[in-house]
């Protein structure tokens, strides 16, 4: 699916305001202890990735009447293909929508890791190293890149990246997959298809007097207030 830079930049701007955007996998935590041994010999995690070319951000006063893309995109054709395959595995198609890969969420991730800001550059290092590792591990196991594997082989490899307590050798690969999954969710649920999937309808006009929140909403809110140890209850 082809998506314009204008769309991905709008996507990027929206995503940066969401709390999911700042979540970071705990590399040190998952690396401690013995953990779950992987069903294969693990190849080394890449020592470094290609650095971001010199690029400027938008600054404090961007010209919104004449928007220009201030940074180049990152993914090669092969990397984008791998990301799209991963998107359809992480968030597969169902009755509500196509998979994240077919919807073009990979374009959002490309925009995200290409931005010259600290949060995005941390993710760039993680994602690019993870894709390099994924191909190296695929070659070690099956003599082919990740996208050239059979569906069953790809699934077996990703299953090893979803364990709750990985062995030290798998700490960074598992944290890579955790962060990539987070980015796919961040991008997918910013799309109309994602919003429809979770039943989000946005602001809707209400005729007549405002009925107030539902009993279920009030119950949930008051339970949250109690958990946060905040006094008082909200009543309809």
PAMAR-453549 format. One record per residue (C-alpha): z negated, y negated, x; residue in three letters. Coordinates in steps of 0.05 Angstrom, whole numbers, padded with zeros to 5 digits, always signed. Layout:
BEGIN
ZYXAla
...
***
This chain:
BEGIN
+00000+00000+00000Unk
+00020-00068+00028Unk
-00030-00125+00020Unk
-00019-00197+00043Unk
-00064-00231+00094Unk
-00081-00283+00041Unk
-00111-00228-00001Unk
-00149-00195+00055Unk
-00178-00262+00078Unk
-00203-00275+00007Unk
-00231-00205+00008Unk
-00264-00218+00075Unk
-00296-00283+00051Unk
-00325-00249-00011Unk
-00351-00189+00028Unk
-00389-00231+00078Unk
-00435-00256+00022Unk
-00456-00187+00001Unk
-00519-00153+00028Unk
-00481-00089+00046Unk
-00442-00129+00098Unk
-00503-00135+00144Unk
-00526-00062+00142Unk
-00526-00029+00210Unk
-00532+00046+00226Unk
-00595+00063+00266Unk
-00565+00093+00329Unk
-00632+00100+00365Unk
-00667+00133+00306Unk
-00615+00187+00294Unk
-00611+00202+00368Unk
-00683+00223+00376Unk
-00707+00295+00370Unk
-00665+00358+00366Unk
-00629+00346+00301Unk
-00576+00389+00268Unk
-00531+00421+00320Unk
-00456+00411+00307Unk
-00411+00472+00296Unk
-00370+00454+00358Unk
-00374+00427+00429Unk
-00376+00351+00423Unk
-00329+00308+00465Unk
-00356+00246+00499Unk
-00362+00181+00460Unk
-00312+00129+00488Unk
-00343+00086+00542Unk
-00306+00023+00519Unk
-00254-00003+00470Unk
-00198-00054+00477Unk
-00230-00123+00473Unk
-00211-00173+00420Unk
-00156-00221+00443Unk
-00179-00293+00448Unk
-00183-00320+00377Unk
-00215-00377+00339Unk
-00253-00373+00274Unk
-00246-00420+00216Unk
-00300-00467+00240Unk
-00342-00511+00194Unk
-00285-00548+00159Unk
-00224-00503+00146Unk
-00163-00534+00113Unk
-00162-00495+00048Unk
-00099-00532+00024Unk
-00060-00504+00083Unk
-00094-00439+00102Unk
-00073-00406+00167Unk
-00095-00339+00195Unk
-00134-00355+00258Unk
-00138-00285+00287Unk
-00090-00225+00297Unk
-00101-00159+00263Unk
-00126-00099+00304Unk
-00103-00031+00278Unk
-00043+00003+00307Unk
+00002+00041+00259Unk
-00032+00106+00278Unk
-00103+00077+00270Unk
-00085+00049+00201Unk
-00058+00117+00180Unk
-00123+00150+00202Unk
-00164+00098+00165Unk
-00124+00108+00101Unk
-00134+00184+00105Unk
-00209+00173+00116Unk
-00211+00125+00057Unk
-00182+00177+00010Unk
-00233+00227+00036Unk
-00294+00181+00032Unk
-00275+00151-00036Unk
-00224+00200-00066Unk
-00181+00188-00127Unk
-00209+00205-00195Unk
-00194+00191-00268Unk
-00214+00118-00259Unk
-00174+00098-00197Unk
-00134+00120-00136Unk
-00171+00134-00071Unk
-00194+00078-00026Unk
-00138+00093+00024Unk
-00083+00088-00028Unk
-00114+00025-00056Unk
-00107-00008+00012Unk
-00180-00016+00030Unk
-00158-00002+00102Unk
-00126-00071+00102Unk
-00195-00101+00087Unk
-00227-00062+00144Unk
-00172-00084+00192Unk
-00185-00157+00172Unk
-00260-00147+00178Unk
-00260-00118+00249Unk
-00209-00169+00272Unk
-00252-00230+00256Unk
-00283-00262+00319Unk
-00355-00264+00293Unk
-00414-00224+00320Unk
-00425-00178+00259Unk
-00351-00162+00254Unk
-00344-00152+00329Unk
-00402-00102+00329Unk
-00364-00064+00275Unk
-00299-00069+00315Unk
-00331-00033+00373Unk
-00360+00020+00327Unk
-00297+00032+00287Unk
-00247+00033+00345Unk
-00291+00078+00387Unk
-00301+00123+00327Unk
-00227+00130+00314Unk
-00214+00145+00387Unk
-00270+00198+00386Unk
-00243+00228+00322Unk
-00175+00240+00352Unk
-00205+00267+00417Unk
-00250+00315+00379Unk
-00191+00336+00335Unk
-00149+00351+00397Unk
-00206+00390+00429Unk
-00215+00433+00366Unk
-00144+00440+00340Unk
-00096+00410+00391Unk
-00074+00353+00345Unk
-00094+00284+00323Unk
-00138+00275+00263Unk
-00081+00256+00216Unk
-00042+00318+00238Unk
-00098+00366+00219Unk
-00097+00407+00155Unk
-00139+00382+00098Unk
-00189+00438+00110Unk
-00195+00421+00184Unk
-00207+00347+00169Unk
-00259+00364+00117Unk
-00296+00410+00166Unk
-00298+00355+00218Unk
-00323+00302+00170Unk
-00376+00349+00142Unk
-00406+00350+00213Unk
-00411+00274+00208Unk
-00452+00272+00145Unk
-00516+00307+00168Unk
-00581+00271+00156Unk
-00610+00285+00225Unk
-00555+00295+00277Unk
-00565+00323+00346Unk
-00565+00270+00402Unk
-00493+00284+00421Unk
-00471+00269+00349Unk
-00514+00206+00339Unk
-00458+00156+00352Unk
-00404+00195+00314Unk
-00450+00201+00254Unk
-00469+00127+00257Unk
-00395+00110+00261Unk
-00381+00149+00197Unk
-00442+00117+00163Unk
-00417+00047+00179Unk
-00344+00064+00161Unk
-00367+00092+00094Unk
-00407+00028+00083Unk
-00345-00015+00097Unk
-00303+00027+00049Unk
-00354+00018-00006Unk
-00359-00056+00010Unk
-00284-00064+00004Unk
-00272-00017-00055Unk
-00324-00048-00100Unk
-00295-00117-00087Unk
-00230-00094-00120Unk
-00216-00096-00195Unk
-00212-00020-00194Unk
-00281-00015-00161Unk
-00312-00064-00209Unk
-00283-00025-00267Unk
-00310+00039-00237Unk
-00381+00013-00237Unk
-00374-00020-00306Unk
-00378-00091-00281Unk
-00349-00139-00332Unk
-00369-00206-00302Unk
-00385-00267-00344Unk
-00369-00257-00417Unk
-00375-00308-00473Unk
-00429-00294-00524Unk
-00419-00318-00596Unk
-00480-00345-00632Unk
-00551-00349-00603Unk
-00562-00316-00536Unk
-00592-00248-00550Unk
-00630-00244-00484Unk
-00633-00184-00437Unk
-00635-00114-00464Unk
-00699-00073-00465Unk
-00671-00028-00410Unk
-00657-00089-00366Unk
-00727-00116-00377Unk
-00759-00049-00362Unk
-00720-00045-00297Unk
-00736-00117-00278Unk
-00810-00110-00291Unk
-00814-00045-00252Unk
-00781-00080-00193Unk
-00829-00139-00198Unk
-00887-00090-00198Unk
-00859-00055-00137Unk
-00854-00122-00101Unk
-00926-00137-00122Unk
-00906-00200-00160Unk
-00950-00219-00218Unk
-00928-00229-00289Unk
-00879-00195-00336Unk
-00816-00220-00368Unk
-00812-00209-00443Unk
-00753-00216-00490Unk
***
